[in-house]
Amino acid sequence: MTMSALRRTAGMGLAVLLAGCAAATKVSSNKAPDADPWRKRVFVRSDLLNSRVGASFGPAFAQAFSDRLTEILRRCGAEATVLNVTGLELEQDDPAKAIISYKPDTIMVLRKERGTVSTEGTLLSATLFVDLYDSAKMDPAKPAPAGGTLKPIWRASFRFSRGSTLIPIESRGRTLAEDVTNRMKDDGFFPDCPKVEASPKSAGSRGAEPGPGGS
């Protein structure tokens, strides 16, 4: 093989290698010092499919995130359910009704604040905020102050990249769930429940990195 052919082959191999990678998630977070580290029943309200906040990574991403998140939380002793808000809900679809029915001790709210979109309208990256609230002492069926208030116990921001289209979108959804739960564990939630390594199905990500101000 000639030198020029070798260079072309090496260049092609490097391109394929880089195409299969995704930037590590940049994370920063804060936890209330008196937060109970054990969570038993988690209600998740997710904006991953909310059309009112712009482009999304799509339904396959959101479903993979939900499945992996509930799987990891269950391993750590917490039951969880996920409500994906689409922005098309009618009045009878009020999330408060689902929360009342589920009776959680914890509410997780995932919001998408900012995103980078391609010229074709594809979401390339986004800044996601995840808030945890202690709802154990709250009666959502009663108005405040009689029903109590939601106590914020944790907030984290995740700068998350879609990565190469060679990476299945479901893999990236699972990676986000791993990033969120691993950061919770870094901050003291679920003591003795080990962090998860990137699963084979989540290949393509190099995992989360602390962002500025991260704990």
N, C-alpha and C positions, 0 to 999 in steps of 0.2 A: 504494500500500500504506500502511495506517495505521501510526502509530508503534508501537502495541501489537503489530501483526502483525510488524513489523520486529524488535521485541525477542524475540518468540517464535522467529522464524527464526534470529536470531543465537544464541539460547540453545540451540536444537537443534543448530546447527552446532558450537558449542563442546563440547556433550556428545558428539557423534560423534567430534570430534578427540581429546578426552581419553580416550574409550573405546578408541581405537586405540593407546594408548601403554602402555608398561610402565616401571616404575621402573628406573633404572640399577642394575646389579649393584654392590654394595659389596664391595671386595676388599682383603684384607691378606695378606702373604706373607713368607716368610723362605727364603733359599737358603744352603746350605753354601758357604763361600768357596772350597773346593777342588773343587767339583763340576765334572765334565767337562761343558762346555756342549753337546757333540754327543751325541745319542741316536740309535741306529741301529735298535733293535728293541724295541718297547714292548708290554708286556702290561698291559692295563687291566682291573682288577677293579672293577666298578661296582655300587653298592647302589641305583641309581635305581629298580629294580623289587623291591627286597627287602621283602617283606611283614612281616618281623620288625622293621623300623624305622619302621613306620607307613605312612600314606598316601603315594602317589606321584603324579607328574605323568602317569603312564600309559605304556603300551608305545610309542605313537607318538612321544612325547617322547624316550624312551630310545633308540629306533632312530635318530631324527634326530640326536641327540647323537652316537651311535656313528659314524654315517656321516660327519658333518661333521668329527669329531675325527680319524678315520683319514685323511680326505681332506687335511686341513691338515698333519698330520704327514708324510704322504707327500710333499707339496710341499717339505717341509723336509728330506727325505732319510731319513726314518724310517719303517719298516714298523710297523704296529700291528694288534693284534687286541683285541677287547673281549669280556669275559665278564660278562654281566649275571646277578648272583646274585638269585634270586627268594625264597629262604628255604624252598623246597620241595625242595632238593637231597637226594639220598640219599647214602649213604656212598661209592658208586662214582662220584659226581659231584664228588669232592674237587677243588677248584680247583688244588691243588698238582700234580696229574697234568697238567693243561692247561699249567701254567707249565713243567714239566719238558719237555713235548713241544715247546713253542714256543721255548725257549732264548732268553729275552730278555736284553738288557743293562740294561733298565730296567723296573721294575714301578710302575705307577700305580694307586693305590687311591683310589676316590671313595666317600666316606661321607656319609650324611645324618644329622645330629645332632639338629637341631631343626626344627620346622615349624609353620606356622599353618594350621589347617584350618577350613573353613567349617562352618556348622551342618548342611549336607548331606553333609559328609565329604570335600569337595573340598580338595585341597592348594592353598593360595593362595601361600605363600612358604616357603622353607626355607633353612637354613644348611648349606652343603655344604663338606666338607673334602676337599682333594685332596693326597695325599702321593706323592712320587716317591722310589723307592729304587733305588740302583745295585746291580744283581745280576750284573754282569759277572764278578765273581770268586767267585760263589757257585755251588756244586753242590747244587741242591735235592734231589738223589737221596741225599745223604749227610746224616746228622744233624750239628748243630753240636757241637763246633767244627770237626770235620773238613771239613764242607761249607761252612764260612764263614758269614758273617752278611749280612743285608741292610743296606746303609748308607743311612740317610735323607739325601737331598740337597736336598729342597724340600718346603715345606708351605704351602698357601694355603687361605684360607677365603673363601667366596663367599656373600653374602646375596642370594639370587636370588628374584625375584617371577614368578609366573605371568603377571600382567598381565591385560588385558581378554580376555574370551572371544571378542571379535571378532578377536583375533590367533590364527592357527592354532597349535595346540600344537606342530606340527613346527617352526615358525619359532622358537619359544622354545627348543626343544632345540638347534637350530643355533646360536642365540645363546649358549647356555651353553658350547658347544664353542669358539666364538670367544673368549669371555671367558677360558676356561682357557688356551688356547694363546697368546693375546695377553699374558697375565700372565707366562707362562713366558718369552716373548721379552723383555718388560720387564725380567725378572730375569736376562737374559743367556744363556738357552738358545737354540740355533739361531742363532748370529751370522750376519748377512747375509741371514737369511730374514725378509722383511718381515711386519709385523703385517697381519692381514686387516681390511679395512673390513667393516662390517655388509653382508652380501649382500642382494640384493633379496628373497630368500626369507626373510631374517631381519628384515624390516620390522616396526616396532612397538617396537623396543628403542632406547634412546638410548646403549647401550654401557655399559662398565664404568667405575666411578669408584673411585679409591683409598679404602679404608676406613681407620679409625684404625689407625695403626701400620704402614700399607702402605709398601713401599719404592718 
